[in-house]
Amino acid sequence: MRVLLIHSDFIEVIPKEKALKEADEKVEKIKEEEALVVFTAVEEGDGEEVLKDVENEVIELSKKLNVRRIVLYPYVHLTNTPSSPKKAKELLQKLEERLRKSFEVKRAAFGWYKAFNLKAKGHPLSELSRVFKGEQESISKSLKAEEKLKSKFFVFWKGELREVEEFLKEGKGSESLRKLISYETKKVRSYEKEPPHIKLMRELEWVDYEEGSDSGNFRFYPKGRMVKKLLERFITEMCIDYGAFEVETPLMYDFEHPALEKYLNRFPARQYIVLSDKKKFFLRFAACFGQFLMAKDSVITYKNLPLKLYELTRYSFRREQSGELAGLKRLRAFTMPDMHTIVKDEEMAKEEFKNQLRKSIEFLKAVDLLESCEVAFRAQKDFFEKNKEWYNELLEIVGKPILIEIFEERYAYFITKFEFNFIDFHGKASALSTVQIDVENSKTYGIDFIDEKGEKRKPLILHASFSGSIERVIYALLEKQAIRIAKGEKAILPSWLAPIQIRFIPLSPNHLEKTLEITKGLEKRRVRFDIDDREESLSKKVRRAQKEWIPYIVVIGDKESKESLSVDVRGEGRKNLSLEELIEEVENKNIVFEKLNMPSLISKRPVFRSRL
């Protein structure tokens, strides 16, 4: 279905005469002020599955425009491949029924020649076009295979597979594990209420929607960019220290490339399509394509293994349906730290898998999310049965019961994987850290290595992201703090991730010069500090610093000096420290460091979220 959306000041529709035998019998003139006009063309192959996507698009746009009136206008001229009039009329009537649940709706006459007058508002969102495809075109072979998959969930603990129902009846496991079990077995993915991280990311002036872009693409203000950059640097340094080769690969790939075409047909993703020189390309949804093509053209010997290729993909793209988008949890453009490890055989794969499980735990500890996560494994039955002892070793590393899905047959390229799932404010699970053992793509891409006998062999490949997408990590950080706030606790980020680590507040305007003198030279140290030099009351400045979750707040008055400062430490209370002691405390907590990316004087900064 093709849709043209016009935010109008005025629309008038005048039916003239019937054009089709399927035309409406009773028609009326339409005259509306300020409405969202939805021109629609139903195409060949469209079914009811497209209606939800159109409905979600209209709902999402109407919220941004603050519009409650909808005018549906059948407009076959939007397409060269129209459906039958009967089918088009049927779907438009059903779309009208859906929209009436939320809006005042009028539908222009179907099958009539019509005259219309329309005045568009002319702002950036007043004229938008969209194309919606049915499920038959968006679901890959891999997803279809997954739907038919015979699998069963168990709780794995102390070397035993326990039936999920039995485990729950005994009241065992944490509350978050029970939520993960419910999420995975009932598969209720949608949110009834807006996830709280969306409000927080905007209030903190970190991240916001970008109305000038496609849905699922966000703008990052300086503070949000700082958090994102710190996470990017930390995960990149972790992978390089682990022995990875950092590379960079293209954003788009040829649909007709034989290896890529096969991979696309197996992978459950929706692609953005780009046309160039009459060829069709897709925007990558992972770094697999570029890294696998790079490995294919490389000379790799057994001495190089395990070989790790790493890229921080800024960006990867998945065109999720409108109704699936949920703030920073699920986007259409995201930053994915993607590492692929080429190994010679199953034993090396298992050893690397175990090591990468530990690295994932290391990352989650550093960002203070480990205790908010539950672990899920997936495994092909034959592989699990053959490697029970190894799975027990993995269980000891995790140290608590895990959810495991055992599937009868392999439906994708991997034989086993793990995910650390963050459980958010509404009890929904989101995969962060993950590693998979791939037994298929070295053959698909023609990747070889030279073994000890000088012969070519096909390796196995591990797909790994110790963090998951950077945006989703930020979502998890904010959702965790929303849970704390709901319990009446203070929101506290790891100080190394705080955009501003220390805020200095002059007691009065007369103390600004003294504050500047005390902080002179601090920009050369590994701390991010600023000075609230605005002409506001002290109490207001302190409240604002607290609302920004700043770890260290220092008020500078007559008594303060470099040798003696009264420091309000978030979550710990007040400390008496010298300036050097304060700086050393902050520096010692830094896992990685980035310089402040804005002026240190707050009066020099604009308010980026002024329209809220």
VEXDREN-2710 file (C-alpha; in Angstrom, 1 decimal):
% VEXDREN-2710
k/r/px/py/pz
1/MET/0.0/0.0/0.0
2/ARG/1.3/3.4/-0.9
3/VAL/0.3/6.4/1.2
4/LEU/0.7/10.1/0.9
5/LEU/0.1/12.0/4.1
6/ILE/-0.7/15.7/4.0
7/HIS/-1.2/17.9/7.0
8/SER/-3.8/20.4/5.7
9/ASP/-5.2/23.7/6.8
10/PHE/-8.2/22.9/4.6
11/ILE/-9.6/20.2/2.4
12/GLU/-12.8/20.1/0.3
13/VAL/-13.8/17.0/-1.7
14/ILE/-16.6/17.1/-4.2
15/PRO/-17.9/13.8/-5.8
16/LYS/-18.7/14.3/-9.6
17/GLU/-19.7/11.0/-11.2
18/LYS/-19.2/7.2/-10.8
19/ALA/-16.0/5.8/-12.4
20/LEU/-16.3/2.1/-11.3
21/LYS/-19.1/-0.4/-10.8
22/GLU/-17.7/-1.0/-7.3
23/ALA/-18.2/2.7/-6.5
24/ASP/-19.8/3.8/-3.3
25/GLU/-23.6/4.3/-3.6
26/LYS/-24.0/7.0/-1.0
27/VAL/-21.5/9.8/-1.2
28/GLU/-21.2/13.2/0.4
29/LYS/-19.2/16.4/0.0
30/ILE/-16.3/16.7/2.5
31/LYS/-15.2/20.0/3.9
32/GLU/-12.7/20.0/6.8
33/GLU/-10.4/22.4/8.4
34/GLU/-7.0/21.2/9.8
35/ALA/-6.9/17.5/9.1
36/LEU/-4.4/14.8/8.3
37/VAL/-5.3/13.7/4.7
38/VAL/-4.3/10.2/4.0
39/PHE/-4.1/9.5/0.2
40/THR/-4.0/5.7/-0.3
41/ALA/-3.4/3.3/-3.1
42/VAL/-3.9/-0.4/-2.5
43/GLU/-1.4/-2.5/-4.5
44/GLU/-1.3/-6.0/-5.9
45/GLY/-0.5/-8.5/-3.1
46/ASP/-1.6/-6.2/-0.3
47/GLY/-3.6/-7.9/2.5
48/GLU/-4.9/-7.0/5.9
49/GLU/-1.4/-7.3/7.4
50/VAL/-0.5/-3.9/5.9
51/LEU/-3.3/-2.1/7.7
52/LYS/-1.7/-2.2/11.1
53/ASP/1.4/-0.6/9.7
54/VAL/-0.6/2.2/8.1
55/GLU/-2.6/2.7/11.3
56/ASN/0.6/2.9/13.4
57/GLU/2.1/5.4/11.0
58/VAL/-1.0/7.6/11.1
59/ILE/-1.1/7.4/14.9
60/GLU/2.6/8.2/15.3
61/LEU/2.4/11.2/12.9
62/SER/-0.9/12.5/14.4
63/LYS/0.7/12.6/17.8
64/LYS/3.5/14.8/16.5
65/LEU/1.1/17.0/14.7
66/ASN/-1.6/17.1/17.4
67/VAL/-4.3/16.3/14.9
68/ARG/-7.5/14.4/15.7
69/ARG/-9.3/14.5/12.3
70/ILE/-8.4/12.1/9.4
71/VAL/-9.6/12.3/5.8
72/LEU/-9.1/9.0/3.9
73/TYR/-8.8/9.6/0.2
74/PRO/-8.6/6.6/-2.3
75/TYR/-6.0/7.7/-4.8
76/VAL/-5.0/4.9/-7.2
77/HIS/-2.6/7.2/-9.1
78/LEU/0.1/6.7/-6.5
79/THR/0.9/3.2/-7.9
80/ASN/1.5/1.5/-11.2
81/THR/0.4/-1.9/-9.8
82/PRO/-3.0/-1.4/-8.3
83/SER/-5.0/-4.2/-6.7
84/SER/-8.5/-5.0/-7.9
85/PRO/-11.1/-2.4/-7.1
86/LYS/-13.0/-4.9/-5.0
87/LYS/-10.0/-5.6/-2.9
88/ALA/-9.0/-2.0/-2.6
89/LYS/-12.4/-1.0/-1.4
90/GLU/-12.5/-3.8/1.2
91/LEU/-9.1/-2.8/2.6
92/LEU/-9.9/0.9/2.7
93/GLN/-13.1/0.2/4.6
94/LYS/-11.2/-1.9/7.1
95/LEU/-8.6/0.8/7.5
96/GLU/-11.4/3.3/8.1
97/GLU/-12.8/1.1/10.9
98/ARG/-9.4/0.8/12.5
99/LEU/-8.8/4.5/12.5
100/ARG/-12.2/5.4/13.9
101/LYS/-11.2/3.8/17.2
102/SER/-8.8/6.7/17.7
103/PHE/-9.8/9.6/15.4
104/GLU/-12.7/11.5/13.7
105/VAL/-12.6/9.9/10.2
106/LYS/-14.2/10.9/6.9
107/ARG/-13.6/8.9/3.7
108/ALA/-13.8/10.4/0.3
109/ALA/-16.0/8.5/-2.2
110/PHE/-14.5/5.3/-3.6
111/GLY/-14.7/4.7/-7.3
112/TRP/-15.8/8.3/-8.2
113/TYR/-14.3/11.1/-10.2
114/LYS/-13.8/13.8/-7.6
115/ALA/-12.7/17.5/-7.5
116/PHE/-10.8/18.6/-4.5
117/ASN/-9.3/21.7/-3.0
118/LEU/-6.4/21.2/-0.6
119/LYS/-4.2/23.6/1.3
120/ALA/-1.1/22.1/2.9
121/LYS/0.6/23.7/5.9
122/GLY/4.1/23.6/4.5
123/HIS/6.1/22.6/7.5
124/PRO/8.7/19.7/7.3
125/LEU/6.2/17.0/8.4
126/SER/3.2/18.3/6.3
127/GLU/4.0/16.2/3.2
128/LEU/5.2/12.6/3.7
129/SER/5.0/9.4/1.5
130/ARG/5.2/5.9/2.7
131/VAL/5.2/2.4/1.2
132/PHE/3.9/-0.6/3.2
133/LYS/4.5/-4.2/2.2
134/GLY/2.7/-7.3/3.3
135/GLU/4.2/-10.1/5.4
136/GLN/4.8/-12.3/2.4
137/GLU/7.5/-9.8/1.2
138/SER/9.1/-9.0/4.6
139/ILE/9.5/-12.3/6.3
140/SER/12.7/-14.2/5.4
141/LYS/13.1/-17.9/5.0
142/SER/14.8/-18.0/8.4
143/LEU/11.8/-16.5/10.1
144/LYS/9.4/-18.8/8.4
145/ALA/11.6/-21.8/9.5
146/GLU/11.6/-20.4/13.1
147/GLU/7.8/-20.2/13.1
148/LYS/7.7/-24.0/12.2
149/LEU/10.5/-24.8/14.6
150/LYS/9.9/-27.5/17.2
151/SER/11.6/-26.3/20.4
152/LYS/11.1/-26.4/24.1
153/PHE/12.1/-24.1/26.9
154/PHE/13.8/-25.4/30.1
155/VAL/15.5/-23.9/33.1
156/PHE/19.0/-25.2/33.3
157/TRP/20.5/-25.3/36.8
158/LYS/23.0/-27.6/38.7
159/GLY/23.5/-29.7/35.6
160/GLU/19.8/-30.5/35.1
161/LEU/17.2/-29.4/32.6
162/ARG/14.0/-28.5/34.6
163/GLU/10.6/-28.2/33.0
164/VAL/9.7/-24.5/33.1
165/GLU/6.2/-25.0/34.5
166/GLU/7.6/-27.3/37.3
167/PHE/10.3/-24.8/38.1
168/LEU/7.9/-21.9/38.4
169/LYS/5.4/-24.0/40.5
170/GLU/8.1/-24.6/43.0
171/GLY/8.6/-20.9/43.3
172/LYS/12.3/-21.1/42.4
173/GLY/14.3/-18.5/40.5
174/SER/14.4/-14.8/40.8
175/GLU/11.5/-12.5/39.9
176/SER/13.5/-11.3/36.8
177/LEU/14.0/-14.9/35.6
178/ARG/10.3/-15.5/35.9
179/LYS/9.7/-12.3/33.8
180/LEU/12.2/-13.6/31.2
181/ILE/10.4/-16.9/31.0
182/SER/7.1/-15.2/30.6
183/TYR/8.5/-12.9/27.9
184/GLU/10.0/-15.7/25.9
185/THR/7.2/-18.2/26.2
186/LYS/4.2/-15.9/25.8
187/LYS/5.9/-13.6/23.3
188/VAL/4.0/-10.5/24.3
189/ARG/6.4/-7.8/22.9
190/SER/4.3/-4.6/22.7
191/TYR/4.1/-2.0/25.4
192/GLU/0.8/-0.8/26.8
193/LYS/2.5/2.3/28.2
194/GLU/5.5/4.3/27.0
195/PRO/8.8/2.9/28.4
196/PRO/10.0/5.4/31.0
197/HIS/13.5/5.7/29.5
198/ILE/11.9/7.9/26.7
199/LYS/10.9/10.6/29.1
200/LEU/14.2/10.4/31.0
201/MET/16.4/10.6/27.8
202/ARG/14.6/13.8/26.9
203/GLU/14.5/15.3/30.4
204/LEU/18.3/14.7/30.8
205/GLU/18.9/16.3/27.5
206/TRP/20.6/13.2/26.1
207/VAL/18.5/11.9/23.2
208/ASP/15.4/13.0/21.3
209/TYR/13.3/12.1/18.3
210/GLU/14.3/13.5/15.0
211/GLU/11.2/14.6/13.1
212/GLY/13.2/15.4/10.0
213/SER/14.3/11.8/9.6
214/ASP/12.8/8.3/9.3
215/SER/11.1/7.0/12.5
216/GLY/13.6/5.0/14.6
217/ASN/16.4/7.5/14.0
218/PHE/17.4/9.8/16.8
219/ARG/19.4/13.0/17.5
220/PHE/21.9/12.8/20.3
221/TYR/22.6/16.1/22.2
222/PRO/26.1/16.7/23.6
223/LYS/25.4/14.9/27.0
224/GLY/23.9/11.9/25.2
225/ARG/26.7/11.9/22.7
226/MET/29.2/11.8/25.6
227/VAL/27.6/8.7/27.1
228/LYS/27.4/7.0/23.7
229/LYS/31.1/7.9/23.0
230/LEU/32.3/6.6/26.3
231/LEU/30.5/3.3/25.7
232/GLU/31.8/3.1/22.2
233/ARG/35.4/3.7/23.3
234/PHE/35.1/1.2/26.2
235/ILE/33.8/-1.7/24.1
236/THR/36.2/-0.9/21.3
237/GLU/39.2/-0.9/23.6
238/MET/37.9/-4.1/25.3
239/CYS/37.8/-5.9/21.9
240/ILE/41.2/-4.6/20.8
241/ASP/42.8/-5.6/24.2
242/TYR/41.1/-9.0/23.6
243/GLY/43.2/-9.4/20.4
244/ALA/40.7/-8.1/17.7
245/PHE/41.8/-6.4/14.5
246/GLU/39.7/-3.3/14.1
247/VAL/38.4/-2.8/10.6
248/GLU/35.9/-0.7/8.7
249/THR/33.5/-1.9/6.0
250/PRO/30.8/-0.4/3.7
251/LEU/27.3/0.5/4.7
252/MET/25.6/-0.9/1.6
253/TYR/25.8/-4.1/-0.4
254/ASP/24.6/-5.5/-3.7
255/PHE/21.4/-7.5/-3.5
256/GLU/22.6/-9.7/-6.4
257/HIS/26.0/-10.7/-4.9
258/PRO/25.6/-14.6/-4.7
259/ALA/26.9/-15.0/-1.1
260/LEU/25.0/-12.0/0.2
261/GLU/21.7/-13.0/-1.5
262/LYS/21.8/-16.4/0.2
263/TYR/22.6/-14.8/3.6
264/LEU/19.7/-12.3/3.2
265/ASN/17.3/-15.1/2.5
266/ARG/18.3/-16.8/5.7
267/PHE/18.5/-13.8/8.1
268/PRO/15.3/-12.4/9.6
269/ALA/15.6/-8.7/8.9
270/ARG/13.9/-6.0/7.0
271/GLN/16.2/-4.0/4.7
272/TYR/16.4/-0.4/3.6
273/ILE/16.7/-0.4/-0.2
274/VAL/19.0/2.0/-2.1
275/LEU/19.1/2.3/-5.9
276/SER/22.4/3.4/-7.6
277/ASP/23.3/3.1/-11.3
278/LYS/20.1/1.1/-11.8
279/LYS/21.3/-1.5/-9.3
280/LYS/19.6/-2.4/-6.0
281/PHE/21.6/-2.3/-2.8
282/PHE/20.6/-2.8/0.8
283/LEU/21.9/-1.0/3.9
284/ARG/23.7/-3.5/6.2
285/PHE/22.0/-4.7/9.4
286/ALA/25.2/-6.2/10.8
287/ALA/28.9/-6.1/10.1
288/CYS/28.8/-9.8/8.9
289/PHE/28.7/-8.9/5.2
290/GLY/31.8/-6.7/5.1
291/GLN/33.9/-8.8/7.5
292/PHE/33.0/-12.1/5.8
293/LEU/33.9/-10.7/2.4
294/MET/37.2/-9.4/3.9
295/ALA/38.0/-12.8/5.4
296/LYS/37.2/-14.5/2.0
297/ASP/39.9/-12.4/0.3
298/SER/42.5/-12.8/3.1
299/VAL/45.2/-15.5/3.4
300/ILE/44.6/-17.1/6.8
301/THR/46.6/-19.9/8.3
302/TYR/46.1/-22.0/11.4
303/LYS/48.8/-19.8/13.0
304/ASN/46.5/-16.8/12.8
305/LEU/43.6/-18.6/14.6
306/PRO/41.6/-17.6/16.4
307/LEU/41.3/-14.5/14.2
308/LYS/39.1/-11.7/15.5
309/LEU/37.7/-9.0/13.2
310/TYR/36.0/-6.1/15.0
311/GLU/34.0/-3.1/13.8
312/LEU/31.9/-0.5/15.6
313/THR/29.2/-0.2/13.0
314/ARG/27.9/3.4/13.0
315/TYR/25.4/2.6/11.7
316/SER/23.6/-0.7/11.1
317/PHE/20.0/-0.5/9.7
318/ARG/16.9/-2.6/10.2
319/ARG/13.6/-1.3/8.9
320/GLU/11.5/-2.4/11.8
321/GLN/7.7/-1.9/11.6
322/SER/6.4/1.3/13.1
323/GLY/4.6/-0.6/15.9
324/GLU/7.8/-2.4/16.9
325/LEU/9.7/0.8/17.5
326/ALA/10.2/1.5/21.2
327/GLY/12.5/4.4/21.9
328/LEU/16.2/3.3/22.2
329/LYS/15.2/-0.3/22.8
330/ARG/14.4/-0.9/19.1
331/LEU/15.5/1.5/16.4
332/ARG/16.0/1.5/12.7
333/ALA/19.5/2.8/12.8
334/PHE/21.8/1.7/15.6
335/THR/25.5/1.4/16.6
336/MET/26.5/-2.2/16.9
337/PRO/30.0/-3.3/18.2
338/ASP/30.3/-6.4/16.0
339/MET/33.1/-8.9/16.3
340/HIS/33.6/-12.2/14.3
341/THR/36.1/-14.8/15.5
342/ILE/37.3/-17.3/12.9
343/VAL/38.3/-20.7/14.6
344/LYS/39.6/-23.9/13.2
345/ASP/37.2/-26.4/14.8
346/GLU/34.5/-27.0/17.3
347/GLU/36.9/-27.3/20.3
348/MET/38.5/-23.9/19.6
349/ALA/34.9/-22.5/19.0
350/LYS/33.8/-23.8/22.5
351/GLU/36.9/-22.3/24.2
352/GLU/36.4/-18.9/22.5
353/PHE/32.7/-19.0/23.4
354/LYS/33.5/-19.6/27.0
355/ASN/36.1/-16.7/27.0
356/GLN/33.6/-14.4/25.3
357/LEU/30.9/-15.3/27.9
358/ARG/33.4/-14.0/30.5
359/LYS/34.1/-10.8/28.5
360/SER/30.3/-10.1/28.3
361/ILE/30.1/-10.4/32.1
362/GLU/33.0/-8.0/32.4
363/PHE/31.3/-5.4/30.2
364/LEU/28.0/-5.7/32.0
365/LYS/29.7/-5.3/35.4
366/ALA/31.4/-2.2/34.3
367/VAL/28.2/-0.5/33.3
368/ASP/26.4/-1.8/36.4
369/LEU/23.8/-3.8/34.5
370/LEU/24.9/-7.4/35.3
371/GLU/22.5/-7.8/38.2
372/SER/19.6/-6.5/36.1
373/CYS/20.1/-9.2/33.4
374/GLU/19.0/-12.8/33.1
375/VAL/20.8/-15.3/30.7
376/ALA/19.1/-17.3/27.9
377/PHE/20.8/-20.0/25.9
378/ARG/19.6/-21.5/22.7
379/ALA/21.0/-24.8/21.4
380/GLN/20.4/-27.5/18.8
381/LYS/19.4/-30.7/20.6
382/ASP/22.2/-32.9/19.2
383/PHE/24.9/-30.3/20.0
384/PHE/23.6/-29.9/23.6
385/GLU/23.4/-33.6/24.3
386/LYS/27.0/-34.0/23.0
387/ASN/28.4/-31.1/25.0
388/LYS/26.5/-31.2/28.4
389/GLU/29.7/-31.0/30.4
390/TRP/30.7/-27.9/28.5
391/TYR/27.3/-26.3/29.1
392/ASN/27.8/-27.1/32.8
393/GLU/31.1/-25.2/32.7
394/LEU/29.2/-22.2/31.2
395/LEU/26.6/-22.5/33.9
396/GLU/29.2/-22.2/36.6
397/ILE/30.6/-19.0/35.0
398/VAL/27.1/-17.5/34.9
399/GLY/26.5/-18.6/38.5
400/LYS/22.6/-18.8/38.5
401/PRO/19.8/-20.6/36.7
402/ILE/19.4/-19.9/33.0
403/LEU/16.6/-20.2/30.5
404/ILE/17.5/-22.5/27.6
405/GLU/15.6/-23.2/24.4
406/ILE/16.4/-26.6/22.9
407/PHE/15.4/-26.8/19.2
408/GLU/15.1/-30.1/17.3
409/GLU/16.6/-28.9/14.0
410/ARG/18.9/-26.0/13.1
411/TYR/16.8/-23.2/11.5
412/ALA/19.5/-20.6/11.1
413/TYR/23.3/-20.5/10.8
414/PHE/24.1/-21.1/14.5
415/ILE/24.1/-24.2/16.6
416/THR/24.2/-22.4/19.9
417/LYS/24.1/-18.9/21.3
418/PHE/23.7/-17.0/24.6
419/GLU/22.1/-13.7/25.4
420/PHE/22.2/-11.5/28.5
421/ASN/18.7/-10.1/28.7
422/PHE/18.0/-6.9/30.5
423/ILE/14.6/-6.8/32.3
424/ASP/13.1/-3.3/32.0
425/PHE/10.6/-1.2/34.0
426/HIS/7.6/-3.0/32.4
427/GLY/9.1/-6.5/32.7
428/LYS/10.1/-6.8/29.0
429/ALA/13.3/-8.4/28.1
430/SER/16.0/-7.0/25.7
431/ALA/19.1/-8.8/24.6
432/LEU/22.3/-7.0/25.3
433/SER/25.5/-9.2/25.2
434/THR/25.4/-12.1/22.8
435/VAL/27.6/-14.7/21.2
436/GLN/26.7/-17.3/18.5
437/ILE/28.6/-20.3/17.0
438/ASP/28.1/-20.1/13.2
439/VAL/28.5/-23.4/11.3
440/GLU/27.3/-22.2/7.9
441/ASN/28.7/-19.0/6.6
442/SER/32.3/-20.0/5.9
443/LYS/30.9/-22.2/3.2
444/THR/28.4/-19.5/2.0
445/TYR/31.1/-16.9/1.7
446/GLY/34.0/-19.2/0.6
447/ILE/36.2/-18.5/3.7
448/ASP/39.1/-20.8/4.1
449/PHE/42.2/-21.3/6.2
450/ILE/45.4/-23.3/5.6
451/ASP/45.8/-26.0/8.2
452/GLU/49.0/-27.7/9.5
453/LYS/49.2/-29.9/6.5
454/GLY/49.0/-27.0/4.0
455/GLU/45.4/-27.9/3.1
456/LYS/42.4/-25.6/2.8
457/ARG/39.7/-26.1/5.4
458/LYS/36.5/-24.3/6.3
459/PRO/36.5/-22.6/9.7
460/LEU/33.7/-22.0/12.2
461/ILE/32.8/-18.4/13.0
462/LEU/31.7/-16.8/16.3
463/HIS/29.4/-13.8/16.1
464/ALA/29.9/-11.6/19.2
465/SER/28.8/-8.4/20.7
466/PHE/29.8/-8.0/24.3
467/SER/27.5/-5.1/24.7
468/GLY/24.7/-5.3/22.2
469/SER/23.8/-2.1/20.4
470/ILE/25.1/1.0/22.2
471/GLU/21.7/2.7/22.0
472/ARG/20.2/-0.3/23.7
473/VAL/22.8/-0.1/26.5
474/ILE/21.7/3.5/27.1
475/TYR/18.0/2.4/27.1
476/ALA/19.0/-0.2/29.8
477/LEU/20.9/2.3/31.9
478/LEU/17.9/4.7/31.9
479/GLU/15.3/1.9/32.5
480/LYS/17.3/0.7/35.5
481/GLN/17.3/4.2/37.0
482/ALA/13.5/4.5/36.3
483/ILE/13.1/1.4/38.5
484/ARG/15.2/2.9/41.2
485/ILE/13.2/6.2/41.1
486/ALA/10.0/4.3/41.3
487/LYS/11.2/2.7/44.5
488/GLY/12.0/6.1/46.0
489/GLU/15.8/5.7/45.4
490/LYS/18.2/8.1/43.7
491/ALA/19.2/7.5/40.1
492/ILE/22.9/6.8/40.1
493/LEU/25.1/6.1/37.0
494/PRO/28.6/4.8/37.2
495/SER/30.7/8.0/37.5
496/TRP/32.8/7.2/34.5
497/LEU/29.7/7.3/32.4
498/ALA/28.3/10.6/33.7
499/PRO/28.4/13.4/31.0
500/ILE/29.4/15.8/33.8
501/GLN/31.3/14.3/36.7
502/ILE/31.8/17.4/38.9
503/ARG/29.7/20.5/39.1
504/PHE/31.1/23.6/40.8
505/ILE/28.5/26.1/42.0
506/PRO/29.5/29.5/43.2
507/LEU/27.6/30.4/46.4
508/SER/26.8/33.8/44.9
509/PRO/27.9/35.8/41.8
510/ASN/30.7/37.3/44.0
511/HIS/32.2/33.8/44.3
512/LEU/32.5/33.1/40.5
513/GLU/36.0/34.5/40.3
514/LYS/37.1/32.3/43.2
515/THR/35.5/29.3/41.6
516/LEU/37.3/30.0/38.3
517/GLU/40.6/30.2/40.3
518/ILE/40.0/26.9/42.2
519/THR/39.2/25.1/38.9
520/LYS/42.0/26.6/36.9
521/GLY/44.0/23.9/35.2
522/LEU/41.5/21.1/35.8
523/GLU/40.8/20.8/32.0
524/LYS/44.2/19.1/31.8
525/ARG/43.1/16.3/34.2
526/ARG/41.0/13.2/33.4
527/VAL/37.7/14.7/34.8
528/ARG/34.7/16.4/33.2
529/PHE/33.6/19.4/35.2
530/ASP/31.5/22.4/34.7
531/ILE/30.6/25.6/36.5
532/ASP/27.1/26.9/37.0
533/ASP/27.6/30.6/36.5
534/ARG/24.0/31.4/35.7
535/GLU/22.2/34.2/37.6
536/GLU/19.9/31.9/39.6
537/SER/19.5/31.1/43.2
538/LEU/21.8/28.5/44.9
539/SER/18.9/26.2/45.7
540/LYS/17.8/26.1/42.1
541/LYS/21.3/25.4/40.8
542/VAL/21.7/22.5/43.3
543/ARG/18.3/21.0/42.4
544/ARG/19.2/21.1/38.7
545/ALA/22.5/19.4/39.3
546/GLN/20.7/16.7/41.2
547/LYS/18.1/16.3/38.4
548/GLU/21.0/15.7/36.0
549/TRP/22.3/12.9/38.3
550/ILE/25.7/14.6/38.6
551/PRO/28.0/12.4/40.9
552/TYR/29.9/15.3/42.6
553/ILE/28.5/18.7/43.5
554/VAL/30.8/21.3/45.1
555/VAL/29.5/24.7/46.3
556/ILE/32.2/27.4/46.5
557/GLY/31.7/30.0/49.2
558/ASP/34.0/32.0/51.5
559/LYS/35.4/29.0/53.4
560/GLU/36.2/26.8/50.4
561/SER/39.7/26.5/49.0
562/LYS/41.8/24.0/47.0
563/GLU/42.7/22.4/50.4
564/SER/39.2/22.1/51.8
565/LEU/36.0/21.5/49.8
566/SER/32.6/20.2/51.0
567/VAL/31.6/17.7/48.3
568/ASP/28.1/16.3/47.9
569/VAL/28.7/12.7/46.6
570/ARG/25.6/11.2/45.0
571/GLY/24.4/8.2/46.9
572/GLU/27.1/8.6/49.6
573/GLY/26.4/11.9/51.3
574/ARG/28.8/14.8/52.1
575/LYS/32.6/14.4/52.1
576/ASN/35.3/16.9/53.1
577/LEU/38.1/16.6/50.5
578/SER/40.9/18.6/49.0
579/LEU/40.6/19.4/45.3
580/GLU/43.4/16.9/44.6
581/GLU/41.6/14.2/46.6
582/LEU/38.4/14.9/44.7
583/ILE/40.1/14.7/41.3
584/GLU/41.9/11.5/42.2
585/GLU/38.7/9.9/43.4
586/VAL/37.0/10.7/40.1
587/GLU/40.0/9.7/38.0
588/ASN/40.4/6.3/39.8
589/LYS/36.8/5.4/38.8
590/ASN/37.4/6.2/35.2
591/ILE/37.4/3.0/33.0
592/VAL/37.8/5.2/29.9
593/PHE/37.8/8.9/29.6
594/GLU/36.6/11.5/27.1
595/LYS/37.1/15.3/27.4
596/LEU/34.1/17.5/27.9
597/ASN/32.4/18.2/24.6
598/MET/30.8/21.6/25.4
599/PRO/31.8/24.8/27.2
600/SER/32.5/24.4/30.9
601/LEU/30.5/27.5/31.7
602/ILE/26.8/26.6/31.7
603/SER/25.7/30.1/30.7
604/LYS/27.4/29.5/27.3
605/ARG/25.2/26.5/26.5
606/PRO/21.8/26.6/24.7
607/VAL/18.8/24.6/25.9
608/PHE/18.6/21.9/23.2
609/ARG/15.1/20.6/24.2
610/SER/13.3/23.9/24.4
611/ARG/10.3/22.7/22.4
612/LEU/9.3/20.2/25.1
END
